[in-house]
Structure formats: C-alpha cells, structure tokens
Amino acid sequence: MEIKKSEFVISAPLVSQCPKDSKFEYAFIGRSNVGKSSLINMLCNHKGLAKTSSTPGKTLLINHFIINNEWYLVDLPGYGYAKRSKTIQQKIEQMITSYILQREQLVNLFVLIDIRHEQQAIDRKFIDWLGESNIPFTIVFTKADKLGAVKARQNAEKWMEQLKDRWDELPPYFITSAEKKTGRDEVLDYIDKINQELKA
C-alpha cells in the first residue's frame, strides 16, 4: 500500500468525541518512549504528522489521522508513564480502556515494544489483557537499528517465545526501525490486507 495523503483530523479526550463515521481504525499504543510518533511518521512518510518529543508521555488524547481518505490511523497515549500524577494516569488508562473496548471502528491495535529490552511486566500484562478481551492486535518491535538485524531477530523471537506460557496461538509481529524504515512495507501491506478482507 502506498500512503499518498495523511492528515490530522482531531484530538479527542473522550471516545464519544472521536469521528462519527464508520471508517476502519488502526490504533498505535505502547509505553512512553517506545518511539511511537517516529514510527507513525515513518509509516506515513510525513515527518511532522505525529508530534515527537524528547519528553516521554506527551500524548494525552486520542489522535485521529485520516490516511488516503480511506482509513484512520489512531495515536493513543502511552501506558505506564511513571512521572504523571496518579489522577492523570488513571484518567488516561480509563480513556485507553474505553477506546479499546468500546470503539467499534477499531479493527486492529498495534502494540509497540522496544526491541532492546527484556519482556517487561507492564507490557506483558497489557498484552494478556488484550487477549482476554478478544481485541485483535499485532506486536510491533521498534528501534531495531539500535541492535543490528541478527540480534533484533533473536530478541523478538525470545520475546514471543515467552508468551507461550499462556498463549496457545501467538499474535503476529513485525520488526521495525523508524530510522531505517525497516518494516514499513510489511506493516502497511498488513493493514491493506485487513482492509481488503473487511471490504470483501
């Protein structure tokens, strides 16, 4: 799939304020500092689309971007950012949960994981919850350029292998690098494939 057009549409504090049409939505989420904005900009080939920041935890709203006038890419706030106040953190978690569980237009959630790190409890808990809630999702490993191809592949495989203690069928995954544009075609083709299947 080629992205010819990507535009910001709305930042919504509540699910009820998200766009009212029925276009398919692909949401991106991950812990703060996982490289979400960089990945979104890389996928869309649009440097300033999602705001990147040196301060983690900047995304506090549900951000919709319209792609090729056909589907929405949704940038969700990061989970588990320790430096937020408890009240803000709870509010964000409630917003994320209600979007994921209630938004009928959501067809796939991309969960971003920093490929350099061992499996973290917070990511694992979130992924197990998605499975229990029957939410279709895909794991996207980020920052692969920081490791090199072989080590990145080993880390990803080890991470996925650890899911087998609870998962019979493993979710799909991609290895990406915003820096090197690794995985861009694979992720976009995956979205395109889902779109075609849903339209059929």
Secondary structure, DSSP 4 states (H G I P E B T S, - for coil): -----EEEEEEESSGGGS--S---EEEEEEBTTS-HHHHHHHHHT-TTSSPP-SSS----SEEEEEETTTEEEEEPPPB--TTS-HHHHHHHHHHHHHHHHH-TTEEEEEEEEETTSPPPHHHHHHHHHHHHTT--EEEEEE-GGGT-HHHHHHHHHHHHHGGGGT-SSPPPEEE-BTTTTBTHHHHHHHHHHHHHHHH-
